[in-house]
Amino acid sequence: MKQHFYLLLLAAGLLISCGDKVNESDPSTIADQDDFQYKVEEFADIQVLRYRVAGWENLTLKEQKLVYYLVEAGLAGRDITWDQNYRHNLKIRQALETIYKDYQGDRNSADWQAFETYLKRVWFANGIHHHYSSDKFKPGFSQEYFDQLLAQSGASLEGEAYEVIFNDQDVKRVNLDASIGLVEGSAVNYYGEGITQADVQAFYQAKTSPDPERPLAFGLNSKLVRENGEVVEKVWKSGGMYGEAIDQIIFWLEKAVEVAENQKQADALKLLIQYYQTGDLVTWDEYNVAWVQATEGNIDYINGFIEVYNDPLGYKGAYENIVQIKDFEMSERMSVLEENVQWFEDNAPLMEEHKKDSVVGVTYKTVIVAGEAGDASPATPIGVNLPNSNWIRKEYGSKSVSLGNIIEAYENAGSSGRLEEFAHDEEEIELEKQYGSLADKLHTALHEVVGHASGQLNPGVGEPKETLKSYASTLEEGRADLVGLYYIMDPKLEELGLVDDFEKVGKASYDGYIRNGLMTQLIRVELGADVEQSHMRNRQWVSAWVFEKGASDGVIERVERDGKTYYDIKDYQKLRDLFGALLRETQRIKSEGDFEAARDLVETYGVKVDQDLHRQILERNEQFEGAPYSGFVNPVLVPELDQDGEIIAIEIQQPDSFAEQMLYYSEEYQNLPLEN
């Protein structure tokens, strides 16, 4: 799952893989900047940043080659994400980019600036729907002006792909309003025309795994369509759907095998290749087991159809790739968490039958990202825990990583100043300044390492996507958040040497979480809209639930001062107890597959917004500069070849602009036809 740094969000504006993606916050203290230029540009609600790949020169040439091949494999599948997000994205992108490159008219007009902003938003989101809210973008230029751009640049766009830019069709990439129909109301390209939610559920309920105790991830790597009156899968594999791009992924993975650091790493890569060749979900599980057990070496990666957040029913995996270099110093410092993960499980406030007797194979590393692609780019997670399969996690463990240089870039991108506006008092501000950054990192680590490894399903209970349905993702992220919140106020962290003062770190974490969950994350929601994104929902239902349940004891006080609302935590220990009680109930819901309880929890506390408070927050935020969302351009790995075409060195270069990188990617990695 992906963890999206909840305290960095407002200042940095990102996404969080648990395979999870951004979290939010409003930190006031920012690390001193050096000569490295982190910020690229800003447009609409987006800030584009750069990240450094520290220590590249310390890798051997063989290790650098491995990184290079894995990055190329990831980029080879970039267009899969675009097509998954919406069926007309590739056609629209080609037309927009042709206009951008070839239009010879006035590039200083307000209309052109609006067009350029629209294109950049589409680039950032890998399509015409917002990367986080999933709302379709509304162009700031007229249809007549667009016609002029097409005519004067030689670009072509016709039919539905043209009309959808301006009409009211396909307005949500991911719709979670069940009254509309989760599949019927979603524009995401995982289901063909005429496929309904009932079709999907009937199709996959009819499938059985060879071993019921080890259920396969049915639907993970396919599009469901109707052909000749029958519902069938179009599998994403070599020779199947997306085969042209997948063949290029395989090409680069095969080169990676040749320079693998060890046999376990090579064996895992070979299984990944076999999976791409066959589309076999048994092979996918075999690969994940091998990948989890390949823990030695300096280089690791994430590649495949992984996260299911973009599927309203939670079956289909978005393509993504992250290539990682181990940060030895930070990984060693945080290894204490993986060494003590069983203690955390044993002492969790869960029902005994929901605890694991043995938490196996959990590894945690801080890594340096060397490249990202697909659903992980430009908007990136800051932490990842995989694989997502519950039975693999139980029997073989999981890998958790914190993307250290991504977090560093956010911290150096500049301060928003929002902390002083939304914090209740000076004590809260000072706690955030002194301990907020550490609190964020520890909560992310606890979320990934302990949270997603914790708990187990009751015997005979199906996978959460089957039992909890559209609420599965937000319940899982909230559950992992609650594990982190419960333990970040535990003296065990001080005993383990992770903090010098667990109470102050815990207070800073609680202040930031409640402030964000009840107020500041709403900066990213349009007035009048519900909360729809899974991570934002989980932060709201966690915060709103503990606020309500602690009201009689005055645990959190809502303060009105000078026409402004604040939340003041009066009793941190009682708040910790409430987090523990909610964790116990959330784990029960997951373990028992209690759909009604999941629905009631999320719909009651996580969806609706106090409109008066929302309006006030937006007005208070108007004084601040800085976009609420951030993402990244990737460094470019440039190989130097000898006269025989062999790589003798690889240099890292930073792109000058966002547009430069996006156009380069379209030119070099357009591996799919415009219609798939």
N, C-alpha and C positions, 0 to 999 in steps of 0.2 A: 504494500500500500504506500501511498505517497503522503508525506507530511509537508504541509505548506505553512511556513513559519507564521504563526498567528500574531506575533508581536511585530514582525517586520512589515506586515502587509501595507499599512497605511503610509509608512514612510517609504517603503520600497514597492509596494503594490504587487505582490506576486500571487502564485498558486501553491497543496501538498500531496508516494505510491506505496500502497501497501500491496501491495502494489498499489498511495494516495497523492492532492496537489496544491494550491497556495494557502498560506495563512496570513493573518493581518496583525498589524500593531502600529503603535505610534511612538517609537523610541525617540528620546530627546538627545541622547548622547551618541555621537557618531565618531568612529575611530579616525585618527588623524590621516589625512590623505597624503599620499606620496606623489611622485611624478606620473604614476599610471593614471590614464584618463578613463575612469569608470563609465561616465555618462556619454552616450552617443547622441541621443536626441529625445525629444518629447513631442507627442501629438495626441489630440483627443484626450482620452483617459489613460494613456500609455506612456511609460518611461522605458527607453531601451538602454541597456547597460552592456558593458564588457566584463569579462572575468579573466583573471590571470591563471596561467598554468605554471605555478611555482615548482621549481625543481626539475623541469623538463630536461635540462642539461645533465642531470645526474643519472638519467636512465641510460641503459646500454642501447646501442643501435637496434639490437634485436627487440628490446622492449618498446622502443619508439616505433618500430615497424608494426608490432602487434597493435599498438594504439592506433596507428594510421589505418590499418586494414579494418579494424573494428569501427572506426569513425566512418570510413567509406561505406562499409556495410550498412550502417545506420542511415546515411544520407541516400543510399540507393533506394530505400523504401519510403522516402519522404512523401512522394505523391500519393501513397496509399492513404495516409492520414487525411490529405485534402479530399480524396474521393469518399472516404468513410464519413467525413463530416457532412457532406452534402453532394448529391449526385451531379450538380452542375458546377461545382467549384472549379474544376480544372478548365472548363470552357471559359468561365468568367475570368479566371486569373489570366489566361492567355490573352484575352481581349484587353483587359486592363493594362497588362504589361506592354502590349504592343502600342497602345496609346501613349503610355509613359515614355517609351523609347523613341517613338516616331512622330509624335505630334509636333508640328512646326509652328503652331499658333502662339498666342500670348500666354506665357507661363507665369505671369505676374498678377493675373486677374483673380478676383475673389472666387470665381467659379473653378479656376484651375487649382487654387489652393484647397478648395473643398474636395475636388477630385483626388488630389494627391493624398489628402488625409484619409479619404475613403479607401484608397488602395493600400495605404500603410496599415490601416485597421484590418483589412482583409488578409494581408501578409501575416500580421501578428497572430491572427486567430486561425490561420490555416483554413480560411474560408469566410463566407459572408455572414456568419453568426458569431457573436461575441464569445471569446474564449472562456469566459467565466459565467456570465448570465445566460448565454446561449440565445439571446435575442438577436433577430436579424438586424443588421445595420441599416440605418436610414441615410441615404446619400444626401449630402448638403448641396447638391446641384440638381438642376431640372433634367427631365427626360430629353428635352429639346437640346440642351447643352451636350448631353451624352451622345445624342445622335450626331451632333457636329464633330465631337471628338472622334467617333468611329469613322466618319466620312473622311476627315482630314488626316487620319493616321493610317488608313488602309486596314484597320482592324475590323473583325467581323464577329457579331454575336446576334443570334436569332432565336425566335421561338420562346419557349418557357425560360431558358437560361437568360434571355434578355429581359423578359417581362418581370421576372421575380425580383429584380433589383428594385423595382418601383412599386410593385403591387403588394397586396396584403396576404399573399400565400406563403406558406412555409415560414411562419414568423418565429417559431421556436425550434432550435436544433434538438433540444431535449425537453420534452413536456412532461411534467410530473403531476399535472392536474388530471386525476382519474376520470373526472366527468367528461372530459374531451376525448379520452382514450389515450393511453400512454404511448402506444405505437402510432395510432392514427394521427395524433397531434404532434408528433415529432418528425422533424425534417431530416434527421440523421440517416445516413444511407446504409443502414444495417438490414432494412426490410424493404422488399419490393412493393410495387404498387398493388394496392388491394389487400395486402397482408394485415390482419388485425391482431390485437392482443390475444384474442381467443385462439387464433390460428397458431401463434407462437407457443402458447402454453400447451395446447393440445399436442403439437409436434414434439416438443421436448419431454413432455410427461410420458409419451409413448416409448421413449428411449430408456434402455437399461444398461448399466455398466457391467462389464464382465465380473467385477468384484464389487458388490454393493458397499463394502466397507471402504473402498477406494474409488469414489465416484469420479467419472470423467467430467471434464469441463465442456459438456455438450454445448455447441453453438459458439464457442469462443473464437473460432477462426473461419467463419462463414457468413454469407448473406443469405437470408431466407426469402425465397421468391415463389411465385406461382407459375408453373409451366404446364400447359395442357390440362389445366384444372387441378393439378396436384401441387401441394406445397413441397418444395425441395430446397436443398442447400447448394449454394455455389461456394465451394471451399476455396479459401485463399491459400494457394500452393503453386508450385511449379507446374505449368501445364493447365492450371485452373484460373480462377479469378485472381487478378493481380499478378499473374505468372511472369509477365515481362519484368516487373520490378523485383519480384522474389528471386528470379534467376540471377539478377545482379547482386542481390544480398548474398546468395549462395556463393557466387564467384569470390567475393571479398572474404567471406567466412572461411572458405577453403584456403585462401592465402594466410588467414590468421592461424589456422591449424598448423601450418608449416613453421610458424615462429612461436608456438605456444610455449609457455614457461615450464610446464610440467605435463605429465601424462594425463592427470585427472582433468586439467584444463582442456587439453586436446580432445579427450574423450567426450567431454560435455559439448564442445563445439561441434564435434562430428554428429552427435545426437540432434543438435539444433539444426544442422544442415539436413539430416534425414527427415526431421519434422517438416521443414520447409518443402522438401521434395515430395512428401507423401500426404501432408495434412493430417496425419494420424495422431489422434489425441492420446493414445497410449504412449506413443513416442514422445509427445509433449511432456507427459508426466515423468517418463524415464529421463528426459533431458533435465527437468527441474530437480529431480533427485540428484543427478550427477552434478548439476550446477551448484546446489547447496553444499555438496560435499567437497567441491573444488575450492578450498579455502586458502591454499598456499599461493604465493606469488604476489607481485606488485601491481598487476593489472587485473581489472575485472570489468564487467559490462552487464547491461540489461538490454535484451533485444527480443522482440516478439510482439504478439498480440496479447496485451497484458491487462490494462485497466478497463473496467467495465462501467465506469461512471457515465460515459456518453450513451450508454444503452439504457433507456428507461426501465427495461426489464432485467438488466444486469447479466445478460448472456455474452454479448459480443465484446471482444477485446480490441482496444485501440492500439494501433501500431506505435511503438516507441523504442528509442535507443538512447542509452547513456553509457559513455565510456569513462572509466574511473582509474585513477592512479592512487595508490594507497598513501595516505599521510601518516607516516610512521609515528611521529611524536604524539599527535592527537589521538590516534587509534590506541596507542599504548596507554595513554592517560584514561581513556574511557573504557578500557577492556574490563574494568572492575564490574561494570554492569552485566556483561555476559557471564562473568564468573559467578555472579550472585543471583541470576535470574530465578533459580528455584526458590531462594529465600523470599523473593517478592511474590511468587505464586503462592507459596505456603501461607504467607501472612496477609494475603489479599482479603478484603471483606466480602468474599463470595460464598455462596452455599458450597459446602464441602463436595457435593457431587458434581459441581461445575468446575472444580480445580483439577489441573493436571497433576498426576502423581509424579511425572517426570517430564520436565521441559528439556527437550534435547536439541542439540545442534544449533543453538542461537549464536550467531557471530555479529559483532558490531564493529564498524570501521568508520573513521572519518576519511573521506576521500577527496581528491582533487579532480574535478571534472575536466576532461580533455575534449569532449564533444557531445552534442545532443542532437536528436532528430525526432521527427514525427510528433507524437502527442507531448513529448517532453520539451519541445522547442517551438517558438521562442520563450513561451511561458514555461517555467521549470519548477519541479518540486525542489525542496531543500533537504528532504529526507525520504528514504525508500526502505520498505520492508517487503521482501518477497521470499518464496512464491505465495500466491493467494490461496492455493489449495489447502483446505483445513487438514486433510489427512496427511499430506506431505509435511506440513508444519509440525503435526503431532508426532509423526514417526521419525522424521529426519531433521527437523529444525528449519531455520530460516536465516537469511542474511539481512542485516540492517545496516544502512549506510547513512551518514550525514554528509551532505555535499558542502564541504568546508569552504572552498573558494567561491561558491555561489553565495553563501552566507556572508563571507568577507566582502564581496562586491556590494551586497545590499547595505552592509554597515558603513561602507565608504561612499555611498551614492548621495549622501546629503540628508539633512534633517528636515522634518516637516514642521516642527514646532507645535504639533497638535497635542502633545502631552500636557503642556501647561493649560491648554484650553479645556480638556476633557477630564483631567485628574481632579479629584475632589479637594485635595489640600497639599500643602508643602511636603508633608510626610510621605504621601503617595508618590509625589514627584521625585523626592530624594531616593526612595527605595528603588524606583525604576532606573534612575541614573546610575546608582551604585551596583545594583544586582540584576537589572532587567535583562541584559544580554546573556549573562550566565543562566538565569532562570529560563529564558527561551531555549537555549541550547540543551539544558537538562530536560526540560519538558519534552522537547522533540525526541531526545534519546530515549526517555522513558516511554513515550508514546510508541515508538518504533520497536525497541528491543523488548520491553516488558509487555506493553499494551497489546500488540498484535500477536504476541506469543502466548498470551494468557488465556485461560478458560478452555472449555471443550463443550461440544454438542452432546446432548443426551443420546443414548443408543437409539437408533431408528429414526432420529430426526433428520430431515433432509437438509441440503445446503441452504444457507440463508437466502440466496437468490430465489429459491423455490418457496421457502416458508415465509420470509419477510418481504419478498418481492421488491417493489420500488423503494421500500424503506431500508433495505439491507445495507446500502453503502453509508447512509448517514448514521445508522445505528452502530456500525462497526467503527466509524471514525470517532463518534462520540464515546464509545466504550474505551477506545485506546486513549483518547484525551483524558477520560476520567481516571484511568490507571495512572497516567502521568500526574494529574492534579492531586490524587490521593497520596502518592509517594513523594512528591516534591516538598511536602511539608513533614516529612518523616525524618527523625534523628538518624536513621540508618545512613542517609546520604552523607552526613557529617562523619559518622563512624567509618565510612568507606573512603573518606578523604576527598570526596567530590566537591564539598563546599566547606567554608569556614564557619558559616552561621546558617543552619538550615531554616531557622524561623524567618530570617530576613529574606532569604532567597524565596521561600515559600510565599511570604506575604507579597513580594513583588510579582510573583507568578499569578497569584490569585487576583490581585488588583488588575493586572493587565488583561487577564482572561475575562473577568466580569465587565470591565470597561469596554472591551472589544465586543464581547458577545451580546451585550445589551445596548450598546450605543455605536461605537465608532465603525464597526463593519457596515453599518447602514449607509455610510458615505458611498458605498458601491452599489446601492440599490436605488432605482428610480422611485420617486415619491408616488405612492399609491400602489406599488407593486408588492407582491408577496416575496418572501425569501424562498429561493428555489434551488440554489446550488447546494450540494450535499454537505460540504464542509461548513458553509455558512449556516445552514440549518442546524447542524450538530452543535455549533458554538452557541446558537441562540437557545436551542431547547435545553442544553445543559445549564446555561446561565439563568434562563427564565424559571426553570424548575426549582433550582436551589434558592432563588430569590423568593419565590412564592412559598415554598415549604419552610423557609426560615423566617417568614414574616412575623409569626407569633412570638418568636424569641428575639426579634430585632437583629438577626444575623447580618443582613445587608439593609441599609437604610437608603431610601430614595430621597435625595435632598434637592429642594428647589431654592435657588439663590440668584437674585437679580435676573429672574426670568430664564434661568438656565438649570438644566437637570444634571445631577451628579449621582453616582452610586458610591456609598461609603461602607466598607466592610467593618462591622463592629466586633465580630467575634470570629477570628480566623480558624480556631480549633473546631467550633461548631460548623463552620463552613466545610472544613475537611470531612467532618462526620457526614454531612449531607452529600458531599461528593462520593463518599464511600457507599452510602445508602443507594444513591442513584446508580453507581457502578454495579452493585449487587443486583438491582432490578434489571438493568440493561443486559447484564450477562444472563440472567434468567430468561429474558425475552429471546435472546439469541439461542441459548441452549435448548429451550423448549420449542422454539419456532412459533412464538406467540404473535401472530400477525395483528390481531386486534389491539393488543397492548402496544405494539410498535407503532401502529397507525395513530392510536390515541396520544401517545407521547409526542410524536413528531408534529401531528396536526394541531395539538393543543398548545404546544410551547414553541415550536420551531418554524412556523410558516407565516403567521399573521404578524403585522407590524403596527405598533402604536403610531398612528399617522401624525398626531400632534408632536410627539417626540421626534419622529423622523424628520418632519419639516424643520424643527428647531435645530437638529444636528446638521442638516444640510446648510442652513443659514449660518451656523457657527463656523462651518468648515470653509465658507466662501472666502475668508480672509487669507487662507493658506494657498501657496503655490505648491506644485508637485502633484503628479498624477497618482491616482489610487492603485494602479496596476503597473507591475514591472516585468520585464523579460530581457532576453539577452541575444546579442549576436554571438556567434561561436568563433573562436580562434580558427585560423586556417592553417592546416598542416601542409607544408610545401616540401615535397621530396626533392632532393638533388640526386641526379642519376649519373653514373659513369658512362663510358662509351658503349658498354654492353647493355645499357638499360637497367643496371642494378642500382638499388637505392644505397647511397653511401652516406647520406645525412638527411635529416628532416628538420626544417626550420618552422617555428611558429610565428605567424603574422596575424595582426589584428585588422579586421576590416575597417575602412574609413567611415562607412555609413551603413545604415540599415538597408537602404535601397540597393546599395552595391552588393550586399550579401544575398538578398532575396533574388535579384536578377541573375546573379552567378549560379545560385542553386537551380533556378528554373532552366538555365542553359545547360548545366552539367548533369543534372539528375532528373531530367524529365523522362522517366522510364515507363510511363503508362500512356495509353491512348486517352483522348479527352473524354471518352465515354466508355464505361466499363460494365 
